[in-house]
Amino acid sequence: MKNGNIIHVKNLTKTFGDFTAVDNISFQVGKGEVFGFLGANGAGKTTAMKMLIGISKPSSGEAQVAGFDVKSQAEKVKRSIGYMSQRFSLYNDLTIRENITFFGGIYGLKKSDIKTKSQNLIDELDLHDEADKLVGSLPLGWKQKVAFSVSLLHDPQIIFLDEPTGGVDPITRRKFWEMIYREAHKGKTIFVTTHYMDEAEYCDRVSIMVAGKIEALDTPKNLKEKYKVESMNQVFLKLARNIE
Ligand SMILES: Nc1ncnc2c1ncn2[C@@H]1O[C@H](COP(=O)(O)OP(=O)(O)OP(=O)(O)O)[C@@H](O)[C@H]1O
């Protein structure tokens, strides 16, 4: 583990009535780690992630994220993390520049900081010709790139990515992962859910959730050895299919 752990989860559980969506999960994530959070549809990933980012109260168990308790210090958790999802990211009817300004404001940045960060981001992503175009007019891969950068505006320690690369081709996804690695090398912790098993191979460690429980958690290499298969896709199929 690099430089200690930054996410601690112990016996975390979420029930909706009689139904247990997240069932007593425990794990830790290291600082600077790229942690893959996998599971079939409905396995409980989003419900677990919502508890970790402080927007849903656990039914029982506990979690600390960036040193803060998700139940009693949810606001501090929110300020320490970035969040990007396929479903919730940028506003299509605002330009790139307007989106940056808007989210900079949401994250509580000063006007002068927003201006500087906005220009840095446009320079870094080489978006000079697109900065004043509506986000809705951009290809999906570009939107994802910008959304990822926007989630970093307030310099969070941890970035939660909920299926960030859905719907784009493998080359665009690969490029997106290069951005993820760059941030991890700078010490950011990446917590990512994905349905793409090639992306699972890129993670330092992967957890696989089945019906609310974590059924496996290890490096891709160890998981493949343990299940005596060649790819993470086969590991996933073995686990998800065997139990369902
Ligand atoms: N607010 C809610 N009330 C009742 N049941 C819920 C609620 N939110 C989620 N669930 C149920 O909890 C289970 C886990 O859902 P969740 O969205 O966490 O799964 P997931 O692993 O993120 O799936 P997907 O990959 O499809 O996003 C599902 O059966 C879902 O129907």
PDBQT file of the ligand as one rigid body, heavy atoms in Angstrom, charges set to zero:
ROOT
HETATM    1  N1  LIG A 301     -33.437   3.973  -3.120  1.00  0.00    +0.000 N 
HETATM    2  C1  LIG A 301     -33.598   2.666  -3.309  1.00  0.00    +0.000 A 
HETATM    3  N2  LIG A 301     -34.684   2.013  -2.845  1.00  0.00    +0.000 NA
HETATM    4  C2  LIG A 301     -34.832   0.677  -3.018  1.00  0.00    +0.000 A 
HETATM    5  N3  LIG A 301     -33.929  -0.122  -3.640  1.00  0.00    +0.000 NA
HETATM    6  C3  LIG A 301     -32.826   0.479  -4.120  1.00  0.00    +0.000 A 
HETATM    7  C4  LIG A 301     -32.584   1.889  -3.985  1.00  0.00    +0.000 A 
HETATM    8  N4  LIG A 301     -31.394   2.183  -4.552  1.00  0.00    +0.000 NA
HETATM    9  C5  LIG A 301     -30.897   1.006  -5.042  1.00  0.00    +0.000 A 
HETATM   10  N5  LIG A 301     -31.757  -0.001  -4.773  1.00  0.00    +0.000 N 
HETATM   11  C6  LIG A 301     -31.565  -1.405  -5.119  1.00  0.00    +0.000 C 
HETATM   12  O1  LIG A 301     -30.318  -1.809  -4.595  1.00  0.00    +0.000 OA
HETATM   13  C7  LIG A 301     -29.684  -2.727  -5.490  1.00  0.00    +0.000 C 
HETATM   14  C8  LIG A 301     -28.288  -2.214  -5.812  1.00  0.00    +0.000 C 
HETATM   15  O2  LIG A 301     -28.392  -1.074  -6.667  1.00  0.00    +0.000 OA
HETATM   16  P1  LIG A 301     -27.122  -0.241  -7.161  1.00  0.00    +0.000 P 
HETATM   17  O3  LIG A 301     -27.632   0.867  -8.015  1.00  0.00    +0.000 OA
HETATM   18  O4  LIG A 301     -26.293   0.105  -5.995  1.00  0.00    +0.000 OA
HETATM   19  O5  LIG A 301     -26.382  -1.318  -8.035  1.00  0.00    +0.000 OA
HETATM   20  P2  LIG A 301     -25.134  -1.141  -9.001  1.00  0.00    +0.000 P 
HETATM   21  O6  LIG A 301     -24.191  -2.234  -8.658  1.00  0.00    +0.000 OA
HETATM   22  O7  LIG A 301     -24.626   0.239  -8.912  1.00  0.00    +0.000 OA
HETATM   23  O8  LIG A 301     -25.777  -1.413 -10.406  1.00  0.00    +0.000 OA
HETATM   24  P3  LIG A 301     -25.549  -0.668 -11.836  1.00  0.00    +0.000 P 
HETATM   25  O9  LIG A 301     -24.273  -1.224 -12.358  1.00  0.00    +0.000 OA
HETATM   26  O10 LIG A 301     -26.740  -1.117 -12.614  1.00  0.00    +0.000 OA
HETATM   27  O11 LIG A 301     -25.507   0.813 -11.565  1.00  0.00    +0.000 OA
HETATM   28  C9  LIG A 301     -30.595  -2.853  -6.698  1.00  0.00    +0.000 C 
HETATM   29  O12 LIG A 301     -31.355  -4.028  -6.558  1.00  0.00    +0.000 OA
HETATM   30  C10 LIG A 301     -31.454  -1.622  -6.618  1.00  0.00    +0.000 C 
HETATM   31  O13 LIG A 301     -32.730  -1.863  -7.200  1.00  0.00    +0.000 OA
ENDROOT
TORSDOF 0
